[in-house]
Amino acid sequence: MPVVLSQLFSPTDRIYEDAEYVLYHYPRVYFSRVRRYEPFVYYRPLGRSRRRYDSMTYFGYGIIGEWDADWRDPRFRFANLIKAGPFPQPVALRDAHGLFYETESEIGPQFQAAVRELSETAYHRILSAAGVTQHDLDTMPSTETVAVSPYPLPLVAAPTDALREIAEIPPGAGYVPRTDNSIVNVYESAALQERARRDHQETLRIVQRAVLRAGGTTWYNNNIDLFAAVGNERFLIEAKSVGSPTSVIDRARYGIGQLADYAYRYESQIGGSRRVLAFARAPEHENAWVSGILENERIAFIAAFGDRVVPLNGRAADLPFVEPS
C-alpha cells in the first residue's frame, strides 16, 4: 500500500536523521506502515522555518527499499529510498473540486501522523496531478542497482559540497541539504545509504578517533566519508561496509571508483591527498589478494580491528594513525 511520508526541509525543524530523497528515519509507531518495496509520496509540512514554495504540498515520490535498525536506538529505523525524485510541479492538498487528494473527500488528512497510508486511487491521482506517469517511476534509477554496478569514473557533472570540520562522526548519513534545492544523484544516494549502516559508522568512528589520537584534524561532507590532516599530510578516506566474503571484491572496486571520483571532483580542496580505503574488517584469506590490487592502484588499505586501525598493504604501513596488526 502506498504511503505519504512527511518531510520537513530544514534540519533545524527535524527531530529525525532524515536525508531527503535518500533515507527516511522513523520511530516504532510507524514500523508497520513503512513497508519494503512500496511506493511513497512526499508531503512538506509547514514547519517552524519560513514558508517555502512547496510548503503544504506533495512534492516528490519514489519507492521504499530495505530498512536498517538505528543501531543507536532500536526504537527507530532507517528506510532506504531506493528510487526517489521531485515532482515536476508540487501538488496542492486539494483538487479542483475542493476535495483532499489524500482522503478523496472533504475530510482532511491526519496531519499529526508523519506516515499515512494512501489508497491506490489517491496515490495515482496525486502522481497524475504532478505530471508523473508509472513509466517515469519504472525507469527511475535505483540505488540497489547502482550499488552493485561498477562506479562511473568520474562523476564530473555531480555537484560538490563544502568540507565541514568534525569532532565526531555525525549520526545517520550526516547529510546537509544544499541551499540550491538540488537533489542528490543516485550514486550519492547509494553512498549515503551505506553511510548510515552500523558497520560503516563504526569503521569511520574508529578511523576518525585514531586520526585525532595522532594529533590530526578531520572533515567530511555529503560525498566524502572522511578527509584528514595529520601534520603536513592529508588523507582522503572512504569506508566500505562488507556484508559477506563474496562482496569484498565488489566493495573494493566501488571504493576505488569513489576515491577516484572525489579526488577529481574536489581537487582544488584536497589535491595531493593520499587515498585510503577502510574496511569494517579485514578480508578473509581467500580474498586477501585485494590488498595487492589496492597497492597497485596506489591506495592505502586499512581495516578496523577492535578500537584500532591496522594496515592491510604496504601503502598503509606508514600512515600516522595505524597500529601494527
N, C-alpha and C positions, 0 to 999 in steps of 0.2 A: 504494500500500500504506500502511495506517495506521502511525503510529509512536508510540512513547512518548517524550515529552520530559521529562527530569529537570529539576526547577526548585526550587532552594533558595530559601527565603523571605528570609532575612536577607542584605542586600547585603554584609555583612562576611564571609559564608560563600562568596560567589561570586567566581570569577575571571573571569567574563564580564560584559558590559554588557547583561544581560537587562532587560526591563521586563515584569513578569508580566502575562499576557493581552494583551500588545501586541507585543513583539519577542522573538525568540529569537536569541541571539548564540552562534555555534558555530564550531569550528575545522575545518580542511580534512578531517580524518579522517571527518567526518560529512557532507561535501558531497553524497555520492551517496545518502544516506538521507533528507535533508530535501528533499522534492520539492514543487514548486508544486501547490497546489490539492488536496493530500491531507489527510485528517483526522489529528488527533493526540489523544492523551490525555496529560494532565499527571500526572507522578509526583513526590511530595515526598520526597526523601531526608532522612535524619535531620539531617545537617549537624553543625556544631560548636556551634550555639546550643541553647538549651533545647528540649526536645521540645514540639511543637505538637499540637493536636487532629487535624491532618491529616498528621502525620509518618508516613512509610512507608505512604502510601495513594495511590490515584489520586484526584485532587481536581478536575480540570477537563478541558475538551475544546474542540475547535474545528477550524478549517481554516487551513492554512498558505497564504499568498499568495506574492507575488513576493519575491525576495531581492535585497539590495544588498550589494556588496562593502564590507567595512570599509576605508574609504579610508586609515586609518592603518596597516593591516596586511593585505595581500591574502590572508594565510593564514586569515582569518576572514570570516564573512558575518553579516549581519543578515537574518533572515526575518521578514516582516510576518505577524502572526497576524490575518488579516482577519476571522475570526469566532472568538470565544473567550469562555468563561464558566465559572463554577464548577459543579460537580455539586451537586444538591440535598442530597446526602449523600456523604461520602467513601467510597470502596470499598477494602476491605482487600485485601491481596496475595493471599489465598487465599479460595476459595469455601467453601460449606457442607460440601463433601466433603473439604476439606483440600488441594485441588489449586490450583496457582497459576493465577490468571486469565490471566496474560500468556503462559505456556508451555503451558497446558492440560494440565499434568502435575505430578508431584511434584518435578520438577527446577526449581530457582529461576531467575529471570531473571539475565542477566549485568549485575548492578548496576554493575560498573565502567564500563560503556558508558553515556554520558549520553543517547544517542539509540539506541533499539532498535526494530527492525521488529516489527510486530504483525500477526497473521493477521486476516482479516476476521471470523472467528468470535470470536476472543478480544476484538477491538475491540467488537463488538456485545454481547457478554456483559458487558463492563465497563460500557458505557452502560446496559444493562438493569438491572444491579445498582445503578447510581447513580440510577435512576428517570428516565432521559433517553430520549427517542424520536428517531427520524430527523426527525420533524416539528419537534421543538424545534431541531434543528440547521439544518434548511432555512429556518426562519423567523427565525433569529437575524440581527440587522442586521450588515451588512458594512462595514468601513472603506473598502473600494474604492468602495462605492456612495455613502456619505455624503461622501467626499472630492470627488466631482464633482456634488454636490447643493447647493442653497442652504443656507447655515448658518442654523440656527434662532436666533431672537432673542427674549430672551436665554435661556440655559440656567439659569434661576433655581433649579432643583432640583438642579443639579450641585454637588458638594462643592467646598470651597475648600482651599487649601494654603498653608502659611506661606512667605513670601518668604525666600530664602536668599542672603546676600551671596556674590558670587563674584569671584575674581581672574582667572579664565579660564573659557571655556565648557566645561562638563563633556562628556565623551565620550558617544557614543551618544545616547540620549534624555534622559539625566540624570534619570531617574525615581527618586523615593524612595517606597517603599511607605508607604501610610497605616497608622497604628497601629490603626485600627478595622477593618482587614481588608477594607474596601470596595474594589471593583474600579473601574477607570476605565470611563467610559461610552464608547460607540462614537465620539463626536466627539472626546473626549480621546485615544482610541487613535489615530485618524487623524492628529491633530496631532503626537503623539509619534513616530509612524512617519515623518512628514515631517521631524521634528527630527533624526533620525539620519542623514539623507542628507547627502552630502558638500557639495553646493552650499548647503544650508541651514546646515550647521555653519560653513562658511567665511564665509558672509554674516554670521552672528551674531558670529563671531570678529573680523571686520573692524570691524563696528559697535562691539562692546564695547571693542576696543583704541582706537578713535577717542574713545570716551567717556572712557576712562582718560587718554588724552593731554590731553584738555580739563580734566583735574582732577576728573573725576566718579567716581561710585561705581555699581556695578551689582549687581543681584539677579536671581534667576529662581525659578520653581517648576515644578511639574508641568504647569501651564497656560500661564503667562506666559513667552514666549521671553526677554524682557529688560525689566527695569524699571531706569531710570537716573535719577540725580540729578546735575545739574551746577549748582553754586551754589544758587540758590533755585528753579530749575526742575526739574520732574520729567517723565519721559517713559515712556509705555507703548509698547513696541516689539514688533511682530510681524513675523517674517521669513517669506518665502514662496519655495519652490522654483519655478522656472519651467522646465518641461520643454521646451516648444516655444512659438513665437509664438502659436499658436492657444489656448494655455492661459492667456495673460496676463489676459484679462478675468475668467475664472472664478477664477483665483488672487486677483485683486484683490478681487472680490466676497466670496470666502470670508474673506480677511483683514479686510475691513470688518466682517463678521459677528463674527469672533473678537475684534476690538478692542472692539466694542460690548458683547459678552458679558462680557469680562474687566473692562472699565471699570465695568459694572454690578455684577458679582459681587464685585469687590474694591474697591468704592467707599470703604469705611471705611479701607482701607490706601493706596489710590493716587488717591483722589478729586482732581480738578483737574489730573491729568496730561495733557500733550499726547500725542495719539495719533500714532504713527509706523508706517508700513508700509514695510518694507525688502525690496527685490527683489534676487535674486542678480545681476541685470544689468538695465540699462535696457531698456524695451520697444523693439521695432523701430518704425520710423517710422509704419507703418500702425496701430499700437496706442498711439501717443503720447498720444492723447486721453484715455487712462485717467488721466493726471495731472490733468486738469480735473475728472474725476469725484471723485477724492480731495480735490481742493481744495474742491469744493462740500460734501463730507462733513466738512470741517474736519480732514482727516488730512494730515499731512506725508508726502511720498512721497520716498524715497531709494533709492539703489542702490549696490552695491559696485562700485568701479572701481579695479582693482589693489589696493593696500592702503589706499585712501582711500574715504571715503563722500561721494557727491555728491548735491546736491539735484535733484529732478525736478519740483517745483512750487513755487509761491510760499510756501506754508506751511512748506516745508523750508529756505528760503533763510537764515533766521536761527537755525537750530539750531546750538548751540555746538560740535558735533562734526562738522559737514560742512565740506567744502572746495569751492571753485568748480569746476564741471566744465570 
